[in-house]
Amino acid sequence: MRQGLVITEQFLNGYSSDWIVMSQAWMITGSSRGLGRRLAEAALAADHRVAVTARRPDGFSDLERVYGERVLPVTLDVTDPAAAARAVERTTEAFGRLDVVVNNAGQADLGSVEDTPPESFAAQIATNFWGVVHVTRAALPILRRQGAGHIIQISSLGSRMGTPGLGAYQAAKAAVNTFSLSLAKEIRPLGLKVTLVEPGDLRTDILGSDSMTVLPRTEAYEEAVGAVAARLAQHHGKQPGDPRRAASVIVEVARMAEPPERLVLGSDALSFAEAATRELAASDARWRDLSASVDFPVDG
């Protein structure tokens, strides 16, 4: 029996939260490139059926030639809640159920908080946070009625840190983290699972000019934001994380009866996570007495 395949006597009565089927029905947002594309390829190679979504889902003909009806291209703008509901409905109608939902769609601009125009800030929040909310809420009634399902949220290790020039993007990802951890506690009693994935730097095109817009910046922010922009430009194409390996790990996690609720991907992400944890603990310890000083005095 392969790891993660758990069958109980309940399978005779239909789909069960204790039964992880070998062939799952997936829906992946932002499937046209990057990690989303690699994840779609990995899920299909593992014999799953996959709804690949994008604003313009016309780039999946190669997958359709290889995998036929197991590939379902779906038009989806994640910022539109009605479109999210239609995408979930179409996926469920085509596959008969919905097992795994991956919120992967994302978008980033690089600029200081002061220099980021309101429309850019709003667009990043709309895609990176509200898109996750819309798709998740659309899927929940289906998963709840099934009594089983797995929501996988692609966040970022940067959400734990704070990086000059990425305030809007990382704020959205931090909101995804808290949203997902709260969601996990709400739906665990229903037999549903959440995994929050926090990758480090994967070698995708996210740092390329087609994916990330570098906004004009005030000279005063050159030292902080300009340094980050230069480092990211030099880093493009040299990121340590392999998106194919990351995709394979996520597919394996989706097979697990008890998957991680939070998963860091990449040795660089592990180093940053450990550093962020130490920094937070040190800050809390340093100001411990000041923090506790707001309590009412103990009587007697």
N, C-alpha and C positions, 0 to 999 in steps of 0.2 A: 504493500500500500504506500503510495507516495505521500511525502510529508504534507500535512494540512488537509488530507482527505479524511473526513470524519463522517461515518454513517451510523445512525442509530435506527432502532425499530420505527421511529417516527417517520422515516422517509416513506413508508408505505401509505401514510396519510397525506402526502403532498410535500411541498417545499417546507423545510424546517430550518430553524436557526442552528441546528446541530449538524446539518448536512452541507458540506461544502462541495459543490458539484465540480467535476473535472472540467466541463466546458461552461464558462461563465459568460454572461451578457454584460459587456462594458459600454460605458459612455465616457469619452475623454474630451474635455474642452481644450481648445488651442492645439489641435492635432496636426496642423499643417507643417510644422517645423519644430526644431529643437527637441527638448525632452518629450513633448507631447507626441511628436512623430515617432521617436524611438520607442516610446511606450506602446503606441498602437502596433508597431511592428512586432514588438516582443509579445504582446498579448495575442496577436494573431498567430504567431509562430508557436504559441503554447496551446493552440486549438480553441481559443476563445472567439466569441463573436464581438465585434467592436463597432460602435457608432463613433465615427470620426467627425468632429465638428470644427467648423471654422466659419468666419464671416463669408468667405467665398470658397465653398467646398468643392473646387474644381481641380484640385491637385492630387487626387487619390486614385487616379485611373490605374497606376501601376499596382497598387494594393488590390484593386478590384480584379485585375487580370490574374493575379496569383491566388487570391482567396475567395473570389466570387461573392456569393451572397452573405458570407460571413463579415463583409465590410459594408457598412451603411453610412454613406456621406450625408451629413445633416448640416443645413445652414443654421448658424447660431451666433448671434451677437449677445454675449453674456450680460451686457449692461441692460438688456431688455427683458424684464421678468416674463412677459407674455411669450417671447421667443424661447426662453428657457423652458417654460411649461410645454410648448409645442415640441421641443427637441426631446424632452423626456417622454412625452406621449408617443411620439413617432418611434423612438427606440423600443419602448415597451411593446407597442403593437407589432413591430417587426420581429422582435426576438421572443416575445411571449413573457418576458420577465426582465428585471433589471437587477444585476448582482453587484456591480462595482461602478461607482461614479468617481471620476477623477477630475477635480477642479485644478486645471493646469494653466489655463489662459492667463497671460500676464503682459504687462507693458510698463516700461520705465523711461522716464526722462531724467537727465542729470543736470541739476542746477541748485543753487542755494535756495533756501526757503524764501528769502526776500526777492530773488530774481525769478522764481517759478511763477508764471502767470496763473491766475485762478483757473482758467480753462484746462491747463496742463495738470494742475493739482487735482482738479475734479475728475479729469479723465483717468488718472492713475488710481484714484480711490474707486471710481466706478468700475473699472475693469478688475483690479486686483482684490478688492474687498466686496463690493456689491455684486459683482459677477459670481463670486463664491456663494454669497447669501442667496441670490436668485436661483441658481442651479440646485443648491442644497435643498431649499424649501420646496422646489418643484419635485424633487425626487423623493422627499420624505414620505408623502402619503403612499406611494407605490411600495417603498421598502417596508413601511410600517404594516401594510396589509399583507405583505409576503411573510412578515415575521423574520426577515433576514435581509442582509445587504451590508455593503461596506462602502463608506465614503472616504476617499483619500484626497487630502488637501495638500497641494504643492505650495509650500511657503518658502521661506528663505532663512538661512542662518543669520543673515544680516538683520533680521527683525529683532534679534537679541542684543544688537550692538549699537547701532546708530553710526552712520557713515556720512561725512560731509558730502553734500550734493545729492544724496538719495533719501532725503527726509520724507518726501511724499510716498515713494515706493515702499520704503521700510515701514512707514506708519501704517500703510494698508496691510502689509504682511503681518505686522504685530497685531492688528485688529483681527486678521484671519486666525492667528494663533489662539487668542482669547475666545473668539467665537467658537472655534473648533473644540477647544477643551471643555467649554460649557456644554456644547452640543453633545459631546461624548458622554457626559454624565446624564444628560436627559434621555438619550436613546439606548443606553446600555441595557436598562431593564426590558426594553422591547426586543432584544436580540439583535440589535444593530451595532455596527462597529464604525469607529472613526480612527484613521491614522493620519497624523500630521507629519508631513515629510519636510525636513529642513535641509536642503542640499547646500553644499558649498559651491565652489566655482566649477561648473560643468562646461566642457568644451562645446558649447553651442554658439549660435550667432547672436546671443542676447546682447553682447557688447558691440556688435557691428552697427554701422550707421543706419542700416535698414531696420534695426530693432530699437536702438536707444538714441534718442535725440539729445545732443549736448546743447543746452540752452546758453544764450549769451549771459555773461556774468559781470557784475560790478567788480572793479579792480580790487576792492577791499577783500574780496573772497578768493583772490587768486591763490593765496598761500594754502588755504584749506581745500577749497573745491577744485581749484586748478590742479593741485597735486594729485587728487583722486582721479580727475579726468585723464591726466597724463598716464597714471599708473594703469588704469583700466584699458586705455588704448594700447599700451605696450603688452598688456596681459592677454589681449584678444587672440584666440587661436592657440594659447599656451596654457589654458586652464588645466589643472591637474585631474579633474574629474571626467570620467568616461560616461557620456550619457547613455550609451548602450548597456553598460554594466549597471548603471543606476536604474534603467528601465527593467532589466532582468530582476533586480532585487525587489522592485515594487510589485512586479507580477508574482513573485514568490510570496511576498507579504500578503497579497490578496488571496492566496490559497490557505493561509494559516487559520486554524480554528481560533487561536488567541493571538492576534497580531499585535505589534507594538502600538501604543497610543501615540507615541512620539518617536520619530526616527530621524537621526542625523545621518546624512550621506556625504562621505568624503573625509579623508584624513585631515584636510584643511579645515573642514567644518567642525570636526572633533576638537581640533586645537583651539579654534575660536570659541567654541561652546564652553570648553573648560576654562579658558581665560575669562570669558564673560561671567561665568559662575563664580570664579574666585574674586573678581572685581566687585560683583554685587555683594557677596558675603563680607568682603572687607569693608565696604561702605556701610553696610548695616551694622557691623560690629563697631566701627569707629563712632557712629552717631547713636549707639544704643541708649546711652543715658538720656540724651536729648529726646529721643523718640519716646522713651518711657515716661518722661517728665510731665506729659499732658494728662496722665491718669489722676483721678481723684485721690486725695490722700487716704491711706488705709486707716480706718478708725482704730483708736487705741494704740 
